[in-house]
């Protein structure tokens, strides 16, 4: 049980559990049939404007994180079932970013952990 993170370019594994794509765009070069994505809640992804500003270097990690958390709060009730699912089974947040330490999946995992009962 709990929330794991995995790059979209890594092969799915049985112990990934429920796989959720957390990016607004489908990862390039990843076949939908092979990705084994169970859910793709676009409201869990950063807005296009926020994503573009961060990737362009207009925002540092701290500013991105704060703004993304503010966006997630607007979707609290839609994301709550995902947080509850993570309390019952393994949920893997799938993301395309190269940086495995500083990306939207890292922030989303922290946010979902706060929503769990």
C-alpha positions, 0 to 999 in steps of 0.5 A: 500500500502507498504511493510510488513514483515511476517514469513513464519510460520504465516498463510496468511491473505487477507490483505497480498496482493502480497506475496513474498518469499525472502529466497533462500530455501523453509522454512521447514515445510511450505506446498507450497499450504498453503503458498500462495506465489505469487512470489519467486525471488531467486535473492532477497535472499542473496547468499548461501555464505553470508547466511551461513556466517551470520548464522555461526556467521562469520559476524555481522549484519552490515557486513551482511547488507552491503554485502547483499545491494551490492548483491541487487544492482546487481539485481536493474533492476529485483527488480524494478518492485517489488518496483513499485508494492509496490507503488500500492498495499500491498506487503508482504515479507515472510521470515523464519528467527526467528529473526524478526528484523535482517534478509534479509527481513528487508534489502530488504524492505529498499532497495525496498523503495529506488527504489520506484519512 
